[in-house]
Amino acid sequence: MIEVYAPASIGNFAVGFDALGAAIAPIDGTLLGDVVRISASAETEFVCSGPYAHKLPQQAEQNLAFMCMAHFRATVAPDMPTARMELVKNLPIGSGLGSSACSVVAALAALNKFAGTELSEDALIELMADFEAKVSGARHYDNITPCLLGGLQLTGALIPGRSLTIPTPSNWYPVVAFPGFTLNTAQARTVLPQQMSLHHGIEFAQRLSAFCTLMHQQQHELAMELMIDTVAEPYRSELISGFSAAKKAVLELGAKAVSISGAGPTLFALCDNINDAKNCQQWLQQNYVNEQGFSHICQIDTAGTRVLNEGKE
C-alpha cells in the first residue's frame, strides 16, 4: 500500500494574490491536510473517509481524487494495475486552505508512486493544475506548488518551473482559524473587480517584488510590514462575518500581519514568536470559530507532500 499526505496551504499570503502560497503544519502534529491510500485490487474501488468525507459528492465519478485516478490510468499509465483508492478528507471544502489542491496533489503523487511512472516535478505540477482548474475555473498554482513542494512559493505560469522557493525564518508562526462556514472559490472571485488601475497595479508589483527581495535578504520585519492585501481582501472581507473585528483584535495581540487565507473564510495571523501566536490562537478560538470550525498554531511546512507508508497493508 502507498499512503501519501499533502498539507494544507495559505494561498495569496496577503501580499501575493494568485502568486504566493505557503504550506503549513500545526505545531501539535495534527495532519492538516489530506491522505490518499492506494493498494492493488482485483477491481477498481474508491472510498472516501475522514471528518469531511460527508461534504463530498457521494458518486465516486464526481470526486476529484477518483477523477485523478481515471485520468492518470487513461493518459499516463494505461498498464497500471487496478487499484483501491481511499481519500481521507481532513480539510473542509471551501475553507481557503487549499482543500481541492490537497486532494489532487495527494492523489496524483500517490498514483505516480504506485504506478512507478516517475513523472518529473514539472509534469506533475501541470497535471495537478489541470485538476485544480476543474474546481476554481482556472489554472492557479498558489495552492498546488506549496502543497507539493512545501515552503513558501512564488508561483505562476510565467515563473520558471512554475515555482520559486522563498526562504522563511524558523520563528514564523502562522495561526489559521477556519470559522466553521465555507465560501465557494468561484463565488469569491465574482466580487473582485475585473480591472485594476495603473496606480494599483504598480503598487502591487512593488509590494510583491520588495517582499520577495527582503525575504531573501533576511529582512523579515520589513517584509512583514508589506504583507497587506489591497487586491482581494477589501472585497472578500465583506463576505466573511466577523473578519474585520478579528483582524483588529489579533493585530493588537501581537500579530505582525493578518489577512484571508486563499479565497476565505479562513483567517491567518502571522506571528514572530510563540507567545503572541498562543494569544492570537486563543482569541480566535473563543471569538472567531464556531463549533464546526477550528484554529491551529502552525509553522511553514518545508517538507510538502510526502509518503507516510509504502508497502504496508
ChimeraX commands (.cxc) that place a marker at each C-alpha (Angstrom):
marker #1 position 0.00,0.00,0.00 radius 0.5
marker #1 position 1.11,3.54,-0.79 radius 0.5
marker #1 position 0.00,6.22,1.67 radius 0.5
marker #1 position 0.66,9.88,0.79 radius 0.5
marker #1 position -0.01,13.04,2.77 radius 0.5
marker #1 position -0.46,16.52,1.25 radius 0.5
marker #1 position -0.52,19.56,3.58 radius 0.5
marker #1 position -2.90,22.50,3.71 radius 0.5
marker #1 position -1.70,25.82,2.35 radius 0.5
marker #1 position -2.29,29.56,2.62 radius 0.5
marker #1 position -2.92,31.00,-0.83 radius 0.5
marker #1 position -2.13,34.63,-1.73 radius 0.5
marker #1 position -0.19,35.07,1.55 radius 0.5
marker #1 position -1.62,38.59,1.76 radius 0.5
marker #1 position 0.91,40.31,-0.46 radius 0.5
marker #1 position 0.90,37.89,-3.41 radius 0.5
marker #1 position -2.57,37.49,-4.91 radius 0.5
marker #1 position -2.54,34.35,-7.11 radius 0.5
marker #1 position 1.26,34.31,-6.86 radius 0.5
marker #1 position 2.29,33.30,-3.31 radius 0.5
marker #1 position 1.40,30.22,-1.34 radius 0.5
marker #1 position 2.72,28.64,1.85 radius 0.5
marker #1 position 2.37,25.05,3.06 radius 0.5
marker #1 position 1.56,24.87,6.77 radius 0.5
marker #1 position 1.90,22.31,9.57 radius 0.5
marker #1 position 0.27,22.61,13.03 radius 0.5
marker #1 position 2.89,22.55,15.77 radius 0.5
marker #1 position 0.86,19.97,17.73 radius 0.5
marker #1 position 1.39,17.37,15.00 radius 0.5
marker #1 position -2.16,17.43,13.61 radius 0.5
marker #1 position -2.31,16.31,9.97 radius 0.5
marker #1 position -3.90,19.43,8.50 radius 0.5
marker #1 position -4.21,18.06,5.00 radius 0.5
marker #1 position -5.48,15.07,3.04 radius 0.5
marker #1 position -4.20,11.50,2.92 radius 0.5
marker #1 position -4.55,9.15,-0.06 radius 0.5
marker #1 position -4.02,5.41,0.23 radius 0.5
marker #1 position -3.63,3.20,-2.85 radius 0.5
marker #1 position -3.25,-0.56,-3.00 radius 0.5
marker #1 position -3.61,-3.20,-5.70 radius 0.5
marker #1 position -7.11,-4.63,-6.01 radius 0.5
marker #1 position -8.97,-7.14,-8.17 radius 0.5
marker #1 position -11.24,-4.32,-9.31 radius 0.5
marker #1 position -11.27,-0.55,-9.19 radius 0.5
marker #1 position -12.51,0.72,-5.84 radius 0.5
marker #1 position -12.86,4.16,-4.31 radius 0.5
marker #1 position -13.56,5.01,-0.69 radius 0.5
marker #1 position -13.83,8.43,0.93 radius 0.5
marker #1 position -13.34,8.67,4.70 radius 0.5
marker #1 position -12.31,11.29,7.23 radius 0.5
marker #1 position -14.11,14.11,9.06 radius 0.5
marker #1 position -15.18,15.94,5.90 radius 0.5
marker #1 position -15.99,12.97,3.65 radius 0.5
marker #1 position -19.71,13.61,4.03 radius 0.5
marker #1 position -19.29,17.02,2.38 radius 0.5
marker #1 position -18.06,15.48,-0.89 radius 0.5
marker #1 position -20.16,14.04,-3.75 radius 0.5
marker #1 position -21.45,10.54,-2.99 radius 0.5
marker #1 position -20.74,9.35,-6.53 radius 0.5
marker #1 position -17.09,8.34,-6.99 radius 0.5
marker #1 position -17.09,9.68,-10.56 radius 0.5
marker #1 position -17.72,13.19,-9.18 radius 0.5
marker #1 position -14.83,13.09,-6.69 radius 0.5
marker #1 position -11.63,14.86,-7.74 radius 0.5
marker #1 position -9.37,12.13,-6.37 radius 0.5
marker #1 position -11.23,9.42,-8.29 radius 0.5
marker #1 position -11.18,11.57,-11.44 radius 0.5
marker #1 position -7.41,11.87,-10.98 radius 0.5
marker #1 position -7.10,8.08,-10.88 radius 0.5
marker #1 position -9.25,7.59,-14.01 radius 0.5
marker #1 position -7.37,10.29,-15.93 radius 0.5
marker #1 position -3.97,9.03,-14.78 radius 0.5
marker #1 position -4.71,5.50,-15.99 radius 0.5
marker #1 position -6.12,6.74,-19.30 radius 0.5
marker #1 position -3.34,9.18,-20.20 radius 0.5
marker #1 position -0.22,8.37,-18.17 radius 0.5
marker #1 position -0.21,4.74,-17.04 radius 0.5
marker #1 position -2.56,2.52,-19.09 radius 0.5
marker #1 position -0.82,-0.59,-17.74 radius 0.5
marker #1 position -1.27,0.40,-14.10 radius 0.5
marker #1 position -2.86,-2.43,-12.08 radius 0.5
marker #1 position -6.43,-1.95,-10.93 radius 0.5
marker #1 position -6.38,-0.32,-7.53 radius 0.5
marker #1 position -8.30,0.58,-4.43 radius 0.5
marker #1 position -8.00,4.27,-3.56 radius 0.5
marker #1 position -9.03,5.79,-0.25 radius 0.5
marker #1 position -9.19,9.55,0.24 radius 0.5
marker #1 position -9.02,10.59,3.88 radius 0.5
marker #1 position -10.60,14.04,3.73 radius 0.5
marker #1 position -9.17,16.06,6.62 radius 0.5
marker #1 position -9.81,19.53,5.19 radius 0.5
marker #1 position -13.19,21.23,4.76 radius 0.5
marker #1 position -14.03,22.24,1.21 radius 0.5
marker #1 position -14.44,25.97,0.63 radius 0.5
marker #1 position -12.22,26.79,3.60 radius 0.5
marker #1 position -9.48,28.75,1.85 radius 0.5
marker #1 position -6.84,26.22,2.93 radius 0.5
marker #1 position -6.30,24.57,-0.44 radius 0.5
marker #1 position -8.70,21.68,0.13 radius 0.5
marker #1 position -9.13,20.74,-3.53 radius 0.5
marker #1 position -5.39,21.08,-4.14 radius 0.5
marker #1 position -4.75,18.71,-1.23 radius 0.5
marker #1 position -6.96,16.02,-2.74 radius 0.5
marker #1 position -5.47,16.43,-6.21 radius 0.5
marker #1 position -1.84,16.59,-5.11 radius 0.5
marker #1 position -2.11,13.64,-2.71 radius 0.5
marker #1 position -3.94,11.54,-5.31 radius 0.5
marker #1 position -1.57,12.18,-8.21 radius 0.5
marker #1 position 1.57,11.89,-6.07 radius 0.5
marker #1 position 0.31,8.55,-4.75 radius 0.5
marker #1 position -0.61,7.33,-8.24 radius 0.5
marker #1 position 2.80,8.32,-9.59 radius 0.5
marker #1 position 4.44,6.32,-6.81 radius 0.5
marker #1 position 2.08,3.34,-7.11 radius 0.5
marker #1 position 2.42,3.07,-10.89 radius 0.5
marker #1 position 6.17,3.70,-10.87 radius 0.5
marker #1 position 5.79,6.26,-13.64 radius 0.5
marker #1 position 8.40,8.65,-12.17 radius 0.5
marker #1 position 6.87,11.76,-13.69 radius 0.5
marker #1 position 9.05,14.84,-13.46 radius 0.5
marker #1 position 8.20,17.56,-10.96 radius 0.5
marker #1 position 7.20,19.87,-13.82 radius 0.5
marker #1 position 4.91,17.25,-15.35 radius 0.5
marker #1 position 3.26,16.55,-12.01 radius 0.5
marker #1 position 2.64,20.24,-11.37 radius 0.5
marker #1 position 0.98,20.71,-14.76 radius 0.5
marker #1 position -1.17,17.61,-14.28 radius 0.5
marker #1 position -2.22,18.81,-10.84 radius 0.5
marker #1 position -3.01,22.30,-12.14 radius 0.5
marker #1 position -5.32,20.74,-14.75 radius 0.5
marker #1 position -7.47,19.28,-12.00 radius 0.5
marker #1 position -7.33,22.31,-9.72 radius 0.5
marker #1 position -8.82,24.24,-12.64 radius 0.5
marker #1 position -11.85,21.95,-12.57 radius 0.5
marker #1 position -12.74,23.44,-9.18 radius 0.5
marker #1 position -11.57,27.03,-9.35 radius 0.5
marker #1 position -12.17,27.62,-13.05 radius 0.5
marker #1 position -8.55,28.49,-13.90 radius 0.5
marker #1 position -5.02,27.12,-13.51 radius 0.5
marker #1 position -3.99,28.61,-10.18 radius 0.5
marker #1 position -0.68,27.38,-8.80 radius 0.5
marker #1 position -0.57,29.13,-5.41 radius 0.5
marker #1 position -2.00,26.11,-3.56 radius 0.5
marker #1 position -0.68,23.35,-5.85 radius 0.5
marker #1 position 3.03,24.14,-5.67 radius 0.5
marker #1 position 3.41,24.77,-1.91 radius 0.5
marker #1 position 1.26,21.70,-1.24 radius 0.5
marker #1 position 3.55,19.56,-3.40 radius 0.5
marker #1 position 6.93,21.17,-2.71 radius 0.5
marker #1 position 6.46,22.66,0.75 radius 0.5
marker #1 position 7.64,26.05,1.96 radius 0.5
marker #1 position 6.64,29.50,0.72 radius 0.5
marker #1 position 6.46,29.53,-3.06 radius 0.5
marker #1 position 6.36,32.33,-5.61 radius 0.5
marker #1 position 4.36,30.61,-8.29 radius 0.5
marker #1 position 2.56,31.10,-11.59 radius 0.5
marker #1 position 2.55,30.39,-15.31 radius 0.5
marker #1 position 5.34,32.91,-16.00 radius 0.5
marker #1 position 7.62,31.61,-13.23 radius 0.5
marker #1 position 10.42,29.25,-14.39 radius 0.5
marker #1 position 9.41,25.75,-13.35 radius 0.5
marker #1 position 6.11,27.31,-12.21 radius 0.5
marker #1 position 7.60,27.90,-8.75 radius 0.5
marker #1 position 10.47,29.56,-6.88 radius 0.5
marker #1 position 11.06,28.95,-3.18 radius 0.5
marker #1 position 11.13,31.99,-0.89 radius 0.5
marker #1 position 13.15,31.27,2.28 radius 0.5
marker #1 position 11.30,31.74,5.57 radius 0.5
marker #1 position 12.59,32.05,9.16 radius 0.5
marker #1 position 12.00,29.36,11.78 radius 0.5
marker #1 position 10.31,31.81,14.16 radius 0.5
marker #1 position 7.32,32.45,11.90 radius 0.5
marker #1 position 4.08,31.09,13.35 radius 0.5
marker #1 position 1.04,31.40,11.06 radius 0.5
marker #1 position -2.14,30.99,13.12 radius 0.5
marker #1 position -5.04,29.78,10.99 radius 0.5
marker #1 position -8.68,29.97,12.05 radius 0.5
marker #1 position -11.45,28.36,9.99 radius 0.5
marker #1 position -14.69,29.92,11.31 radius 0.5
marker #1 position -16.88,26.91,10.52 radius 0.5
marker #1 position -18.69,28.15,7.42 radius 0.5
marker #1 position -17.47,27.90,3.84 radius 0.5
marker #1 position -17.05,30.09,0.78 radius 0.5
marker #1 position -17.07,28.85,-2.79 radius 0.5
marker #1 position -13.84,29.86,-4.56 radius 0.5
marker #1 position -15.61,30.71,-7.81 radius 0.5
marker #1 position -18.16,32.80,-5.91 radius 0.5
marker #1 position -15.40,34.60,-4.01 radius 0.5
marker #1 position -13.90,35.59,-7.35 radius 0.5
marker #1 position -17.10,37.20,-8.57 radius 0.5
marker #1 position -16.78,40.01,-6.01 radius 0.5
marker #1 position -13.36,41.04,-7.30 radius 0.5
marker #1 position -13.04,43.87,-9.81 radius 0.5
marker #1 position -12.23,42.76,-13.33 radius 0.5
marker #1 position -9.73,45.57,-13.86 radius 0.5
marker #1 position -7.06,47.26,-11.76 radius 0.5
marker #1 position -5.94,50.86,-12.13 radius 0.5
marker #1 position -2.41,51.60,-13.26 radius 0.5
marker #1 position -1.65,53.02,-9.80 radius 0.5
marker #1 position -2.81,49.88,-8.00 radius 0.5
marker #1 position -1.03,47.63,-10.49 radius 0.5
marker #1 position 2.26,49.41,-9.85 radius 0.5
marker #1 position 1.69,49.29,-6.10 radius 0.5
marker #1 position 1.01,45.54,-6.21 radius 0.5
marker #1 position 4.16,44.88,-8.26 radius 0.5
marker #1 position 6.30,46.97,-5.92 radius 0.5
marker #1 position 4.90,45.35,-2.79 radius 0.5
marker #1 position 5.33,41.77,-4.03 radius 0.5
marker #1 position 8.80,42.28,-5.51 radius 0.5
marker #1 position 10.04,44.10,-2.41 radius 0.5
marker #1 position 8.62,41.38,-0.15 radius 0.5
marker #1 position 10.41,38.61,-2.05 radius 0.5
marker #1 position 13.69,40.54,-2.14 radius 0.5
marker #1 position 13.56,41.36,1.58 radius 0.5
marker #1 position 12.87,37.72,2.42 radius 0.5
marker #1 position 15.99,36.66,0.52 radius 0.5
marker #1 position 17.92,39.36,2.38 radius 0.5
marker #1 position 16.55,38.02,5.69 radius 0.5
marker #1 position 14.98,41.39,6.48 radius 0.5
marker #1 position 11.89,39.69,7.81 radius 0.5
marker #1 position 10.43,42.54,9.85 radius 0.5
marker #1 position 10.43,44.86,6.84 radius 0.5
marker #1 position 8.97,42.09,4.70 radius 0.5
marker #1 position 6.08,41.54,7.12 radius 0.5
marker #1 position 5.25,45.24,7.04 radius 0.5
marker #1 position 4.49,44.80,3.33 radius 0.5
marker #1 position 2.01,41.97,3.91 radius 0.5
marker #1 position -1.12,43.92,3.07 radius 0.5
marker #1 position -3.69,42.63,0.57 radius 0.5
marker #1 position -5.05,45.53,-1.48 radius 0.5
marker #1 position -6.35,43.27,-4.27 radius 0.5
marker #1 position -8.83,40.80,-2.77 radius 0.5
marker #1 position -9.26,41.43,0.96 radius 0.5
marker #1 position -11.14,44.75,0.64 radius 0.5
marker #1 position -13.85,42.95,-1.33 radius 0.5
marker #1 position -13.86,39.47,0.20 radius 0.5
marker #1 position -13.77,40.62,3.81 radius 0.5
marker #1 position -17.38,41.76,3.44 radius 0.5
marker #1 position -18.36,38.13,2.75 radius 0.5
marker #1 position -16.76,36.88,5.98 radius 0.5
marker #1 position -18.74,37.60,9.12 radius 0.5
marker #1 position -16.51,38.74,11.97 radius 0.5
marker #1 position -13.32,39.04,9.91 radius 0.5
marker #1 position -12.72,42.77,10.33 radius 0.5
marker #1 position -13.19,42.65,14.13 radius 0.5
marker #1 position -10.96,39.59,14.39 radius 0.5
marker #1 position -8.22,41.21,12.33 radius 0.5
marker #1 position -8.22,44.28,14.57 radius 0.5
marker #1 position -8.12,42.15,17.73 radius 0.5
marker #1 position -5.23,39.87,16.77 radius 0.5
marker #1 position -3.13,42.77,15.47 radius 0.5
marker #1 position -3.50,44.29,18.94 radius 0.5
marker #1 position -2.43,40.94,20.42 radius 0.5
marker #1 position 0.88,40.99,18.54 radius 0.5
marker #1 position 0.26,39.54,15.08 radius 0.5
marker #1 position 2.55,41.15,12.51 radius 0.5
marker #1 position 0.22,40.57,9.56 radius 0.5
marker #1 position -3.37,39.38,9.21 radius 0.5
marker #1 position -5.28,38.50,6.08 radius 0.5
marker #1 position -7.58,35.99,4.39 radius 0.5
marker #1 position -6.19,32.58,3.52 radius 0.5
marker #1 position -6.88,31.96,-0.16 radius 0.5
marker #1 position -10.45,32.82,-1.06 radius 0.5
marker #1 position -11.50,32.54,2.61 radius 0.5
marker #1 position -13.16,32.37,5.01 radius 0.5
marker #1 position -10.12,31.13,6.97 radius 0.5
marker #1 position -8.18,33.96,8.61 radius 0.5
marker #1 position -4.44,33.72,9.08 radius 0.5
marker #1 position -2.38,35.78,11.51 radius 0.5
marker #1 position 1.39,35.75,11.16 radius 0.5
marker #1 position 3.32,35.99,14.44 radius 0.5
marker #1 position 7.08,36.04,15.01 radius 0.5
marker #1 position 7.06,34.37,18.44 radius 0.5
marker #1 position 5.15,31.55,20.07 radius 0.5
marker #1 position 3.67,33.64,22.91 radius 0.5
marker #1 position 1.92,36.04,20.55 radius 0.5
marker #1 position 0.79,33.08,18.47 radius 0.5
marker #1 position -0.79,31.44,21.53 radius 0.5
marker #1 position -2.60,34.65,22.47 radius 0.5
marker #1 position -3.93,35.10,18.94 radius 0.5
marker #1 position -5.00,31.47,18.67 radius 0.5
marker #1 position -6.83,31.62,21.99 radius 0.5
marker #1 position -8.73,34.77,20.98 radius 0.5
marker #1 position -9.65,33.35,17.58 radius 0.5
marker #1 position -10.79,30.06,19.07 radius 0.5
marker #1 position -13.05,31.87,21.52 radius 0.5
marker #1 position -14.34,34.65,19.26 radius 0.5
marker #1 position -13.99,33.75,15.57 radius 0.5
marker #1 position -14.56,29.99,15.41 radius 0.5
marker #1 position -17.90,28.21,15.89 radius 0.5
marker #1 position -18.46,24.56,16.83 radius 0.5
marker #1 position -17.79,23.45,13.24 radius 0.5
marker #1 position -14.57,25.43,12.96 radius 0.5
marker #1 position -11.02,25.06,14.22 radius 0.5
marker #1 position -7.82,27.00,14.79 radius 0.5
marker #1 position -4.17,25.93,14.79 radius 0.5
marker #1 position -0.80,27.45,15.54 radius 0.5
marker #1 position 1.36,26.40,12.59 radius 0.5
marker #1 position 4.81,26.70,11.15 radius 0.5
marker #1 position 5.76,26.66,7.49 radius 0.5
marker #1 position 5.74,23.04,6.29 radius 0.5
marker #1 position 9.01,22.69,4.41 radius 0.5
marker #1 position 8.51,19.00,3.57 radius 0.5
marker #1 position 5.43,19.34,1.36 radius 0.5
marker #1 position 3.79,16.18,0.06 radius 0.5
marker #1 position 5.35,13.02,1.43 radius 0.5
marker #1 position 4.92,9.26,1.58 radius 0.5
marker #1 position 3.75,8.16,5.02 radius 0.5
marker #1 position 3.75,4.43,4.33 radius 0.5
marker #1 position 4.97,2.30,1.48 radius 0.5
marker #1 position 4.46,-1.41,1.11 radius 0.5
marker #1 position 2.49,-1.90,4.32 radius 0.5
marker #1 position -1.06,-3.14,4.49 radius 0.5
marker link #1:1,2 radius 0.2
marker link #1:2,3 radius 0.2
marker link #1:3,4 radius 0.2
marker link #1:4,5 radius 0.2
marker link #1:5,6 radius 0.2
marker link #1:6,7 radius 0.2
marker link #1:7,8 radius 0.2
marker link #1:8,9 radius 0.2
marker link #1:9,10 radius 0.2
marker link #1:10,11 radius 0.2
marker link #1:11,12 radius 0.2
marker link #1:12,13 radius 0.2
marker link #1:13,14 radius 0.2
marker link #1:14,15 radius 0.2
marker link #1:15,16 radius 0.2
marker link #1:16,17 radius 0.2
marker link #1:17,18 radius 0.2
marker link #1:18,19 radius 0.2
marker link #1:19,20 radius 0.2
marker link #1:20,21 radius 0.2
marker link #1:21,22 radius 0.2
marker link #1:22,23 radius 0.2
marker link #1:23,24 radius 0.2
marker link #1:24,25 radius 0.2
marker link #1:25,26 radius 0.2
marker link #1:26,27 radius 0.2
marker link #1:27,28 radius 0.2
marker link #1:28,29 radius 0.2
marker link #1:29,30 radius 0.2
marker link #1:30,31 radius 0.2
marker link #1:31,32 radius 0.2
marker link #1:32,33 radius 0.2
marker link #1:33,34 radius 0.2
marker link #1:34,35 radius 0.2
marker link #1:35,36 radius 0.2
marker link #1:36,37 radius 0.2
marker link #1:37,38 radius 0.2
marker link #1:38,39 radius 0.2
marker link #1:39,40 radius 0.2
marker link #1:40,41 radius 0.2
marker link #1:41,42 radius 0.2
marker link #1:42,43 radius 0.2
marker link #1:43,44 radius 0.2
marker link #1:44,45 radius 0.2
marker link #1:45,46 radius 0.2
marker link #1:46,47 radius 0.2
marker link #1:47,48 radius 0.2
marker link #1:48,49 radius 0.2
marker link #1:49,50 radius 0.2
marker link #1:50,51 radius 0.2
marker link #1:51,52 radius 0.2
marker link #1:52,53 radius 0.2
marker link #1:53,54 radius 0.2
marker link #1:54,55 radius 0.2
marker link #1:55,56 radius 0.2
marker link #1:56,57 radius 0.2
marker link #1:57,58 radius 0.2
marker link #1:58,59 radius 0.2
marker link #1:59,60 radius 0.2
marker link #1:60,61 radius 0.2
marker link #1:61,62 radius 0.2
marker link #1:62,63 radius 0.2
marker link #1:63,64 radius 0.2
marker link #1:64,65 radius 0.2
marker link #1:65,66 radius 0.2
marker link #1:66,67 radius 0.2
marker link #1:67,68 radius 0.2
marker link #1:68,69 radius 0.2
marker link #1:69,70 radius 0.2
marker link #1:70,71 radius 0.2
marker link #1:71,72 radius 0.2
marker link #1:72,73 radius 0.2
marker link #1:73,74 radius 0.2
marker link #1:74,75 radius 0.2
marker link #1:75,76 radius 0.2
marker link #1:76,77 radius 0.2
marker link #1:77,78 radius 0.2
marker link #1:78,79 radius 0.2
marker link #1:79,80 radius 0.2
marker link #1:80,81 radius 0.2
marker link #1:81,82 radius 0.2
marker link #1:82,83 radius 0.2
marker link #1:83,84 radius 0.2
marker link #1:84,85 radius 0.2
marker link #1:85,86 radius 0.2
marker link #1:86,87 radius 0.2
marker link #1:87,88 radius 0.2
marker link #1:88,89 radius 0.2
marker link #1:89,90 radius 0.2
marker link #1:90,91 radius 0.2
marker link #1:91,92 radius 0.2
marker link #1:92,93 radius 0.2
marker link #1:93,94 radius 0.2
marker link #1:94,95 radius 0.2
marker link #1:95,96 radius 0.2
marker link #1:96,97 radius 0.2
marker link #1:97,98 radius 0.2
marker link #1:98,99 radius 0.2
marker link #1:99,100 radius 0.2
marker link #1:100,101 radius 0.2
marker link #1:101,102 radius 0.2
marker link #1:102,103 radius 0.2
marker link #1:103,104 radius 0.2
marker link #1:104,105 radius 0.2
marker link #1:105,106 radius 0.2
marker link #1:106,107 radius 0.2
marker link #1:107,108 radius 0.2
marker link #1:108,109 radius 0.2
marker link #1:109,110 radius 0.2
marker link #1:110,111 radius 0.2
marker link #1:111,112 radius 0.2
marker link #1:112,113 radius 0.2
marker link #1:113,114 radius 0.2
marker link #1:114,115 radius 0.2
marker link #1:115,116 radius 0.2
marker link #1:116,117 radius 0.2
marker link #1:117,118 radius 0.2
marker link #1:118,119 radius 0.2
marker link #1:119,120 radius 0.2
marker link #1:120,121 radius 0.2
marker link #1:121,122 radius 0.2
marker link #1:122,123 radius 0.2
marker link #1:123,124 radius 0.2
marker link #1:124,125 radius 0.2
marker link #1:125,126 radius 0.2
marker link #1:126,127 radius 0.2
marker link #1:127,128 radius 0.2
marker link #1:128,129 radius 0.2
marker link #1:129,130 radius 0.2
marker link #1:130,131 radius 0.2
marker link #1:131,132 radius 0.2
marker link #1:132,133 radius 0.2
marker link #1:133,134 radius 0.2
marker link #1:134,135 radius 0.2
marker link #1:135,136 radius 0.2
marker link #1:136,137 radius 0.2
marker link #1:137,138 radius 0.2
marker link #1:138,139 radius 0.2
marker link #1:139,140 radius 0.2
marker link #1:140,141 radius 0.2
marker link #1:141,142 radius 0.2
marker link #1:142,143 radius 0.2
marker link #1:143,144 radius 0.2
marker link #1:144,145 radius 0.2
marker link #1:145,146 radius 0.2
marker link #1:146,147 radius 0.2
marker link #1:147,148 radius 0.2
marker link #1:148,149 radius 0.2
marker link #1:149,150 radius 0.2
marker link #1:150,151 radius 0.2
marker link #1:151,152 radius 0.2
marker link #1:152,153 radius 0.2
marker link #1:153,154 radius 0.2
marker link #1:154,155 radius 0.2
marker link #1:155,156 radius 0.2
marker link #1:156,157 radius 0.2
marker link #1:157,158 radius 0.2
marker link #1:158,159 radius 0.2
marker link #1:159,160 radius 0.2
marker link #1:160,161 radius 0.2
marker link #1:161,162 radius 0.2
marker link #1:162,163 radius 0.2
marker link #1:163,164 radius 0.2
marker link #1:164,165 radius 0.2
marker link #1:165,166 radius 0.2
marker link #1:166,167 radius 0.2
marker link #1:167,168 radius 0.2
marker link #1:168,169 radius 0.2
marker link #1:169,170 radius 0.2
marker link #1:170,171 radius 0.2
marker link #1:171,172 radius 0.2
marker link #1:172,173 radius 0.2
marker link #1:173,174 radius 0.2
marker link #1:174,175 radius 0.2
marker link #1:175,176 radius 0.2
marker link #1:176,177 radius 0.2
marker link #1:177,178 radius 0.2
marker link #1:178,179 radius 0.2
marker link #1:179,180 radius 0.2
marker link #1:180,181 radius 0.2
marker link #1:181,182 radius 0.2
marker link #1:182,183 radius 0.2
marker link #1:183,184 radius 0.2
marker link #1:184,185 radius 0.2
marker link #1:185,186 radius 0.2
marker link #1:186,187 radius 0.2
marker link #1:187,188 radius 0.2
marker link #1:188,189 radius 0.2
marker link #1:189,190 radius 0.2
marker link #1:190,191 radius 0.2
marker link #1:191,192 radius 0.2
marker link #1:192,193 radius 0.2
marker link #1:193,194 radius 0.2
marker link #1:194,195 radius 0.2
marker link #1:195,196 radius 0.2
marker link #1:196,197 radius 0.2
marker link #1:197,198 radius 0.2
marker link #1:198,199 radius 0.2
marker link #1:199,200 radius 0.2
marker link #1:200,201 radius 0.2
marker link #1:201,202 radius 0.2
marker link #1:202,203 radius 0.2
marker link #1:203,204 radius 0.2
marker link #1:204,205 radius 0.2
marker link #1:205,206 radius 0.2
marker link #1:206,207 radius 0.2
marker link #1:207,208 radius 0.2
marker link #1:208,209 radius 0.2
marker link #1:209,210 radius 0.2
marker link #1:210,211 radius 0.2
marker link #1:211,212 radius 0.2
marker link #1:212,213 radius 0.2
marker link #1:213,214 radius 0.2
marker link #1:214,215 radius 0.2
marker link #1:215,216 radius 0.2
marker link #1:216,217 radius 0.2
marker link #1:217,218 radius 0.2
marker link #1:218,219 radius 0.2
marker link #1:219,220 radius 0.2
marker link #1:220,221 radius 0.2
marker link #1:221,222 radius 0.2
marker link #1:222,223 radius 0.2
marker link #1:223,224 radius 0.2
marker link #1:224,225 radius 0.2
marker link #1:225,226 radius 0.2
marker link #1:226,227 radius 0.2
marker link #1:227,228 radius 0.2
marker link #1:228,229 radius 0.2
marker link #1:229,230 radius 0.2
marker link #1:230,231 radius 0.2
marker link #1:231,232 radius 0.2
marker link #1:232,233 radius 0.2
marker link #1:233,234 radius 0.2
marker link #1:234,235 radius 0.2
marker link #1:235,236 radius 0.2
marker link #1:236,237 radius 0.2
marker link #1:237,238 radius 0.2
marker link #1:238,239 radius 0.2
marker link #1:239,240 radius 0.2
marker link #1:240,241 radius 0.2
marker link #1:241,242 radius 0.2
marker link #1:242,243 radius 0.2
marker link #1:243,244 radius 0.2
marker link #1:244,245 radius 0.2
marker link #1:245,246 radius 0.2
marker link #1:246,247 radius 0.2
marker link #1:247,248 radius 0.2
marker link #1:248,249 radius 0.2
marker link #1:249,250 radius 0.2
marker link #1:250,251 radius 0.2
marker link #1:251,252 radius 0.2
marker link #1:252,253 radius 0.2
marker link #1:253,254 radius 0.2
marker link #1:254,255 radius 0.2
marker link #1:255,256 radius 0.2
marker link #1:256,257 radius 0.2
marker link #1:257,258 radius 0.2
marker link #1:258,259 radius 0.2
marker link #1:259,260 radius 0.2
marker link #1:260,261 radius 0.2
marker link #1:261,262 radius 0.2
marker link #1:262,263 radius 0.2
marker link #1:263,264 radius 0.2
marker link #1:264,265 radius 0.2
marker link #1:265,266 radius 0.2
marker link #1:266,267 radius 0.2
marker link #1:267,268 radius 0.2
marker link #1:268,269 radius 0.2
marker link #1:269,270 radius 0.2
marker link #1:270,271 radius 0.2
marker link #1:271,272 radius 0.2
marker link #1:272,273 radius 0.2
marker link #1:273,274 radius 0.2
marker link #1:274,275 radius 0.2
marker link #1:275,276 radius 0.2
marker link #1:276,277 radius 0.2
marker link #1:277,278 radius 0.2
marker link #1:278,279 radius 0.2
marker link #1:279,280 radius 0.2
marker link #1:280,281 radius 0.2
marker link #1:281,282 radius 0.2
marker link #1:282,283 radius 0.2
marker link #1:283,284 radius 0.2
marker link #1:284,285 radius 0.2
marker link #1:285,286 radius 0.2
marker link #1:286,287 radius 0.2
marker link #1:287,288 radius 0.2
marker link #1:288,289 radius 0.2
marker link #1:289,290 radius 0.2
marker link #1:290,291 radius 0.2
marker link #1:291,292 radius 0.2
marker link #1:292,293 radius 0.2
marker link #1:293,294 radius 0.2
marker link #1:294,295 radius 0.2
marker link #1:295,296 radius 0.2
marker link #1:296,297 radius 0.2
marker link #1:297,298 radius 0.2
marker link #1:298,299 radius 0.2
marker link #1:299,300 radius 0.2
marker link #1:300,301 radius 0.2
marker link #1:301,302 radius 0.2
marker link #1:302,303 radius 0.2
marker link #1:303,304 radius 0.2
marker link #1:304,305 radius 0.2
marker link #1:305,306 radius 0.2
marker link #1:306,307 radius 0.2
marker link #1:307,308 radius 0.2
marker link #1:308,309 radius 0.2
marker link #1:309,310 radius 0.2
marker link #1:310,311 radius 0.2
marker link #1:311,312 radius 0.2
marker link #1:312,313 radius 0.2
view
